[in-house]
Amino acid sequence: MLEELKEAVFKANLELPERGLIKYTWGNVSAFDPQSGYFVIKPSGVDYDTMTADDMVVVDLNNNIIEGSLKPSSDTPTHAVLYKNFPEIRSIVHTHSPWATIWAQAGQDVPAMGTTHADTFYGTVPCARFLTTEEAQNAYEHNTGELIVNTFKERGIDPQAIPAVLLHGHGPFTWGKSPEAAVMNSVVLEEVCKMNFYTRQLNVFAEPLPQAILDVHYLRKHGKNAYYGQSNK
């Protein structure tokens, strides 16, 4: 299972530059195996042009390296906190994609302005606050994960319904049931941030999507009676 997961994580990491979500090594993808309790993550600072599936690092939820000769991503503690607290997720993506990072640097939540947003995110994507000085200077990456978790708890947000967050002054994290889904959520978030920016440029008073339309578009894809796409029956 872990060998398959390494390949999936490797391919998902390669998709980040292909989708225009990162430059250089400004991002990472991980995936969690619930059977072993381990997750696979990209190594730190390794060039995408030379990276292989064998370079992926296996770690446990306490950030111990289980398998691999390279150091895991510096964001590994953040991923570990999210897997511990959001047990339904199976993959996490972190990037510094331009449009989502613009919203993060502005400290702005991303409201549901249209159905493109509603097809993936069931409401506003939150922007978490700045880390405090103490949080930043002591266990920065771990505290980043704790901040994300606390933001969702304090706002009563379901991480399955809104699989994304912005960090003030930093950038986006997204997650999903697979590496492919987590990367797709990053792509959607980036496009939505771009669309919202121009929408507000055209009309600063543009209104968020009415709840009834948000409900229809999200639930037809993700609700218990979802009908979007092809049936397996």
Stockholm file with secondary structure:
# STOCKHOLM 1.0

chainA/1-233         MLEELKEAVFKANLELPERGLIKYTWGNVSAFDPQSGYFVIKPSGVDYDTMTADDMVVVDLNNNIIEGSLKPSSDTPTHAVLYKNFPEIRSIVHTHSPWATIWAQAGQDVPAMGTTHADTFYGTVPCARFLTTEEAQNAYEHNTGELIVNTFKERGIDPQAIPAVLLHGHGPFTWGKSPEAAVMNSVVLEEVCKMNFYTRQLNVFAEPLPQAILDVHYLRKHGKNAYYGQSNK
#=GR chainA/1-233 SS CHHHHHHHHHHHHHHHHHTTCCSTTCEEEEEEETTTTEEEECBTTCCTTTCCGGGCEEEETTCCEEECSSCBCTTHHHHHHHHHHCTTCCEEEEECCHHHHHHHHHTCCBCCCSHHHHTTCSSCBCEECCCCHHHHHSSHHHHHHHHHHHHHHHHTCCTTTSCEEEETTSCEEEEESSHHHHHHHHHHHHHHHHHHHHHHHHCTTCCCCCHHHHHHHHHHHHSTTCCSSCCCC
#=GC SS_cons         CHHHHHHHHHHHHHHHHHTTCCSTTCEEEEEEETTTTEEEECBTTCCTTTCCGGGCEEEETTCCEEECSSCBCTTHHHHHHHHHHCTTCCEEEEECCHHHHHHHHHTCCBCCCSHHHHTTCSSCBCEECCCCHHHHHSSHHHHHHHHHHHHHHHHTCCTTTSCEEEETTSCEEEEESSHHHHHHHHHHHHHHHHHHHHHHHHCTTCCCCCHHHHHHHHHHHHSTTCCSSCCCC
//
